[in-house]
Amino acid sequence: MADHASPSTAAHSDAHGHDDHDWNAHIKTYMKVGAILFGGTVLTVAAAFLPIFDLHHRAGNLTLGLLIATVKCTFVALIFMHLKNEKKLIYKFLLFTVIFFGVMLFLILSAQHDPIPLDPTHNMVHHTITHP
């Protein structure tokens, strides 16, 4: 089979491991992810201002905004940070980080139901139970 690439193009492709087609594919991928990120930003702003869910608490709006941010973060990590082609060890560290974050978030949120009073003058030691 004949090689149709010129010697200088072949040397350039071999030296850097990429040819022009690879660069164009990368640029197209980055442009698609950029469009997804821009669209996600528009959706996040819309979720913050539109009365989609409960008007008083806005918990639904916050949840939707965080879900959109998670999708955007996933695209950034996989494409721009090149985690898509990483070895399995990096995914183990990433999984550990997500689990650690979840546990810490659980501990912080469960502290809201802590029975320790916030009033420093309230003394729980002197409360005694009296039986009639």
C-alpha positions as CSV (number, residue, x, y, z in Angstrom):
1,M,0.0,0.0,0.0
2,A,1.2,3.4,-0.8
3,D,1.4,6.1,1.9
4,H,-0.3,9.3,0.6
5,A,1.0,11.6,3.3
6,S,4.0,13.8,2.5
7,P,7.2,13.1,4.4
8,S,6.9,16.4,6.4
9,T,3.3,15.7,7.3
10,A,4.1,12.1,8.4
11,A,7.1,13.3,10.4
12,H,4.9,15.9,12.1
13,S,2.2,13.4,12.9
14,D,4.6,10.9,14.3
15,A,6.5,13.5,16.3
16,H,3.4,14.8,18.1
17,G,1.1,11.9,17.9
18,H,-1.7,14.0,16.3
19,D,-2.7,14.8,12.8
20,D,-4.9,17.6,11.6
21,H,-8.0,15.4,11.8
22,D,-7.4,14.7,15.5
23,W,-7.1,18.4,16.3
24,N,-10.3,19.2,14.4
25,A,-12.1,16.4,16.4
26,H,-10.9,17.8,19.7
27,I,-11.9,21.3,18.7
28,K,-15.4,20.1,17.7
29,T,-15.7,18.3,21.1
30,Y,-14.6,21.4,23.0
31,M,-17.1,23.5,21.1
32,K,-19.9,21.1,21.8
33,V,-19.1,21.0,25.5
34,G,-18.8,24.8,25.5
35,A,-22.3,25.0,24.0
36,I,-23.6,22.5,26.6
37,L,-22.0,24.6,29.4
38,F,-23.5,27.8,28.0
39,G,-26.9,26.2,27.8
40,G,-26.6,24.8,31.3
41,T,-25.8,28.3,32.6
42,V,-28.9,29.7,30.9
43,L,-31.0,26.9,32.4
44,T,-29.5,27.5,35.9
45,V,-30.4,31.2,35.7
46,A,-33.9,30.3,34.5
47,A,-34.2,27.8,37.4
48,A,-33.2,30.5,39.8
49,F,-35.7,33.2,38.7
50,L,-38.7,31.3,37.3
51,P,-41.3,30.2,39.8
52,I,-41.0,26.6,38.8
53,F,-41.6,25.1,42.3
54,D,-42.6,26.4,45.7
55,L,-42.4,30.2,45.7
56,H,-41.6,30.5,49.4
57,H,-38.9,28.0,50.0
58,R,-37.4,27.6,46.5
59,A,-36.0,24.2,47.5
60,G,-37.0,22.8,44.2
61,N,-35.3,25.6,42.3
62,L,-32.1,25.0,44.3
63,T,-32.2,21.3,43.7
64,L,-32.7,21.8,40.0
65,G,-29.9,24.3,39.9
66,L,-27.5,21.9,41.7
67,L,-28.5,19.1,39.4
68,I,-27.7,21.3,36.3
69,A,-24.4,22.3,38.0
70,T,-23.5,18.6,38.6
71,V,-24.1,17.8,34.9
72,K,-21.9,20.8,33.9
73,C,-19.2,19.8,36.3
74,T,-19.2,16.3,34.9
75,F,-18.6,17.6,31.4
76,V,-15.8,19.9,32.5
77,A,-14.1,17.0,34.4
78,L,-14.5,14.5,31.7
79,I,-13.6,16.6,28.7
80,F,-11.6,19.7,29.8
81,M,-9.7,17.9,32.6
82,H,-9.2,14.8,30.4
83,L,-10.6,12.4,33.0
84,K,-12.4,10.5,30.2
85,N,-9.2,8.7,29.3
86,E,-7.7,8.2,32.8
87,K,-6.7,5.0,34.5
88,K,-9.0,3.3,37.0
89,L,-7.0,4.6,40.0
90,I,-8.1,8.2,39.4
91,Y,-11.7,7.0,39.4
92,K,-11.2,5.4,42.8
93,F,-9.9,8.6,44.2
94,L,-12.9,10.5,42.6
95,L,-15.3,8.0,44.1
96,F,-13.7,8.3,47.5
97,T,-14.0,12.1,47.2
98,V,-17.7,11.9,46.3
99,I,-18.4,9.5,49.2
100,F,-16.4,11.7,51.6
101,F,-18.3,14.8,50.5
102,G,-21.6,12.9,50.9
103,V,-20.8,11.8,54.5
104,M,-19.7,15.3,55.4
105,L,-22.8,16.8,54.0
106,F,-24.9,14.3,55.9
107,L,-23.1,15.2,59.1
108,I,-23.6,18.9,58.5
109,L,-27.3,18.6,57.7
110,S,-28.0,16.2,60.5
111,A,-26.5,18.8,62.9
112,Q,-29.6,20.9,62.3
113,H,-31.6,18.4,64.4
114,D,-29.0,18.4,67.2
115,P,-30.7,18.4,70.6
116,I,-28.1,20.8,72.0
117,P,-29.7,24.2,72.6
118,L,-28.3,27.3,71.0
119,D,-29.2,29.5,74.0
120,P,-26.1,29.6,76.2
121,T,-28.1,30.5,79.3
122,H,-30.2,27.4,79.0
123,N,-28.7,24.9,81.5
124,M,-29.6,21.3,80.7
125,V,-27.8,19.8,83.7
126,H,-30.2,21.1,86.4
127,H,-33.3,19.7,84.7
128,T,-34.7,16.9,86.8
129,I,-37.6,14.7,86.2
130,T,-40.1,14.7,89.0
131,H,-42.6,12.0,89.4
132,P,-46.0,12.8,90.9
